[in-house]
């Protein structure tokens, strides 16, 4: 069930459109209905998949089609297909899982379709969406998880591409709720940094987006609790590299934990050297201002054996989101109960 909240209704009203089309599987909260009625926006029911039925009043279809067929768009489509193949070959995605997107212009993004294996996509499978996730061009319906990608783009303007997948080792940390302990391998420290665990929220939901958005500026790779991994980069390949480095790190830790390790990791002052290198490369890291002694204060092996307290989860959503979140959660539970009955 795709619930349209007050916030989403307000964003739609701001476009100046006077008709909101509600597709199959979409539900409007009472406050969203109030926003529409106070702006004289007509609510129309249509057949179609959830979340894809909103019209885009401001986009000129011919211009969008031209943009969608531009040389740059075609190059990115090919790159997305290539990275999709690499995700599948490395077993980072299974079934129809995972998704990829790339910023094309300030407010348009190319993204992978829903219900397609990422290993076998063709450039014509790729769609164009706006910053609200509304489809502007392309025949295949866009991924439902685009909302999480868009949250990363909003949270960090430097993000040019986003890759989301379910690689087994990193996802194992995500389902265990364990943040991979730092200070063990320079590759991760320099090119990725701290990899936090975001609390579980329904994939593609507004709550998921609200959790991820504030984390983007400080983290290029985030474990999504009970779900998978999402990474951003300055190109599709760069975002994919963050995914590879994150999963390789988690995999190595799982193997090393079986060797009864006694060595406690990279010394704190050497960690500062790594962070210096990273800073010169212009990569974000929330640890730049930490004292050396605080960089490696956790014994990584104690974290992995469950003896030390786990690393903290990501930031909580802002207070403003709470009431709408609650509405959505209650609605989801009601719908679930109804469908079971
Ligand atoms: Zn997913």
Boltz pocket constraint, residues with backbone or C-beta under 6 A from the ligand:
constraints:
  - pocket:
      binder: B
      contacts: [[A, 97], [A, 98], [A, 145], [A, 164], [A, 165], [A, 203], [A, 227], [A, 228]]
      max_distance: 6.0
